[in-house]
Amino acid sequence: QREQAAADALAALGNRTRLRIFKLLVRAGREGANIGTMQRMLGIPATTLGHHLGTLAGAGLLCQERRGRECICTANYKAVGEVLDYVREECCAGIAFDEDSEAA
């Protein structure tokens, strides 16, 4: 479960446009940014932005909230923290090598 969530999040961030969107949302902080502002700042078509926002939301990396006529997007800091924790848990832990097993 955690492994799949981490893989999904990292795959979503593996696209340059989605990484730019996510960085913008992180910089926007807890107040987030509306879609029109993001579109203007990033200079990408609305349909392209919508597609990438859907992918990021599907990976759990952002939240979207309707405020009147606006849709405000915010980075999901908890999800990002969980992905980073997952990666850090394995950092420098060493690997066990069984000499009798074949190398993959």
C-alpha positions as CSV (number, residue, x, y, z in Angstrom):
1,Q,0.0,0.0,0.0
2,R,2.7,2.5,1.0
3,E,4.9,1.4,-1.7
4,Q,2.2,1.9,-4.4
5,A,1.3,5.3,-3.0
6,A,5.0,6.4,-3.1
7,A,5.4,5.0,-6.7
8,D,2.3,6.8,-7.8
9,A,3.4,10.1,-6.3
10,L,6.9,9.9,-7.7
11,A,5.6,8.9,-11.1
12,A,3.3,12.0,-11.1
13,L,6.2,14.3,-10.2
14,G,8.3,12.7,-12.9
15,N,6.7,14.9,-15.5
16,R,8.3,18.4,-15.8
17,T,5.0,20.3,-16.1
18,R,3.5,18.5,-13.1
19,L,6.6,19.2,-11.1
20,R,6.3,22.9,-12.0
21,I,2.7,22.9,-11.0
22,F,3.5,21.2,-7.7
23,K,6.4,23.6,-7.0
24,L,4.0,26.5,-7.6
25,L,1.5,25.0,-5.1
26,V,4.2,24.4,-2.5
27,R,5.3,28.1,-2.8
28,A,1.7,29.2,-2.6
29,G,1.5,27.6,0.9
30,R,-1.6,26.7,2.7
31,E,-3.7,29.4,1.0
32,G,-3.1,27.6,-2.4
33,A,-3.7,29.1,-5.8
34,N,-6.7,29.2,-8.1
35,I,-6.6,27.5,-11.5
36,G,-6.7,30.8,-13.5
37,T,-3.7,32.2,-11.6
38,M,-1.8,28.9,-12.1
39,Q,-2.6,29.0,-15.8
40,R,-1.3,32.5,-16.2
41,M,1.8,31.9,-14.2
42,L,2.8,28.7,-15.9
43,G,1.6,29.8,-19.4
44,I,-0.1,26.5,-20.3
45,P,-3.5,25.9,-21.8
46,A,-6.4,25.3,-19.4
47,T,-7.0,21.8,-20.8
48,T,-3.4,20.8,-20.3
49,L,-3.4,22.2,-16.8
50,G,-6.6,20.4,-16.0
51,H,-5.1,17.1,-17.1
52,H,-2.0,17.5,-15.0
53,L,-4.0,18.7,-11.9
54,G,-6.1,15.5,-12.3
55,T,-3.0,13.4,-12.3
56,L,-1.5,15.1,-9.3
57,A,-4.9,14.8,-7.4
58,G,-5.1,11.2,-8.3
59,A,-1.7,10.6,-6.8
60,G,-2.8,12.3,-3.6
61,L,-0.4,15.2,-4.0
62,L,-2.9,18.0,-4.1
63,C,-6.3,19.0,-2.8
64,Q,-9.0,21.0,-4.7
65,E,-11.6,23.0,-3.0
66,R,-14.5,25.1,-4.5
67,R,-14.7,28.6,-3.1
68,G,-17.6,30.2,-4.8
69,R,-16.8,30.2,-8.5
70,E,-13.1,29.5,-7.9
71,C,-11.3,26.2,-7.6
72,I,-8.4,26.5,-5.2
73,C,-5.6,23.9,-5.3
74,T,-3.3,23.3,-2.4
75,A,-0.3,20.9,-2.0
76,N,-1.1,17.9,0.2
77,Y,1.8,18.3,2.6
78,K,0.8,15.2,4.6
79,A,1.0,13.0,1.5
80,V,4.3,14.5,0.4
81,G,5.7,13.9,3.9
82,E,4.6,10.3,3.8
83,V,6.4,9.7,0.5
84,L,9.5,11.3,1.8
85,D,9.3,9.3,5.0
86,Y,8.9,6.1,3.0
87,V,12.1,6.9,1.0
88,R,14.1,8.0,4.1
89,E,13.2,4.8,5.9
90,E,15.2,2.9,3.3
91,C,18.1,5.3,3.1
92,C,21.5,3.9,4.1
93,A,19.9,0.8,5.7
94,G,22.2,-1.5,3.8
95,I,21.3,-4.6,1.9
96,A,21.5,-8.2,2.7
97,F,23.3,-10.2,0.0
98,D,22.9,-14.0,-0.1
99,E,25.9,-15.4,-2.0
100,D,24.0,-18.5,-2.8
101,S,21.3,-16.6,-4.7
102,E,21.7,-15.4,-8.3
103,A,22.1,-11.7,-9.0
104,A,19.0,-10.3,-10.8
